[in-house]
Amino acid sequence: MTGLKIIRSLALLGALTASLLADAPTTTVPAIQTPASPTYFAGKLVWANLYTTDVGAATQFYTRLFGWTAQSDPGHSSRSVMLLGDRPIAGIVTRSAQAGERAHARWVPFGSVPDVAAALQAADAAGAKTLHPVHSVPNRGDQALFEDPQGALFGLVHSSSGDPGEYRADLGEWTWAELFARDPAAAAKFYADVARYEIVPDHRTDDLNRLVLASGGYSRASVLPVPDRPHAHPAWLLFVRVQSVAEMTAKVTGLGGRVISEPKESAAHYVQAIIADPTGGAVGLVELPTEESTP
């Protein structure tokens, strides 16, 4: 994927940390895989949470844009679960806002690991900062969240119901991820050490600073340099598969969001764009070729 503008990071990481710690283990969340499966895919990104100061505004935006439906959480009034059909695919969670702070949000991916405690220990040893220590969540399994050495947030999870299978993403599902880093090689090595990814060159480009994190024979995410622009910070960016990127971006402004990167066709013949929801959460859109697999 090409370079793009990244919205400003959350103004104060402490406010986000406080929100995460308030997200108690008793919170009611859906199982990642239904029906339960004994199969796991280490390194696969199996969940995402949006941390935002306005759950209602973000929820309304995504339900209207992607056709997701919202399910309130009876165990935690300040969050909602987003479903595609009957499949839960993301959470939207309240975080605290500081006085005078603009309402910025951040999507955070959660990667499957066989042992969350061991992966978090490896992350800490490699310079990460733990934001939410290992905790067990009913229906979900073990989870943790950290800030990597360059400032991007990443979650770890070992699902108690197994992981979703390996298949081409349906419309409305997460299909790709990109990690923007100050030092892509160092960032890739960090995640390889923590989640046992294989680091391979991104063959879609001649740029040696673009790498791919792979596991189990599947590409999981790109790692590329942070754009040289004001307020650009290391961060993960998640992409949703859509039928028409042009049609989706045309709806964004009317729903209160904004288009960060206009639709553009890549050398791999897929179309992409970057948008932001009304609370500032950035998300990518991808329109895949009919006969090709996801990037």
Secondary structure, 3 states (H helix, E strand, C coil): CCCCCCCCCCCCHHHHHHHHHHCCCCCCCCCCCCCCCCCCCCCCEEEEEEEECCHHHHHHHHHHHHCCEEEECCCCCCEEEEEECCEEEEEEEECCCCCCCCCCCEEEEEEECCCHHHHHHHHHHCCCEEEEEEEEECCCEEEEEEECCCCCEEEEEEECCCCCCCCCCCCCCEEEEEEEECCHHHHHHHHHHHHCCEEEECCCCCCCCCEEEEECCEEEEEEEECCCCCCCCCEEEEEEECCCHHHHHHHHHHHCCEEEEEEEECCCCCEEEEEECCCCCEEEEEECCCCCCCC
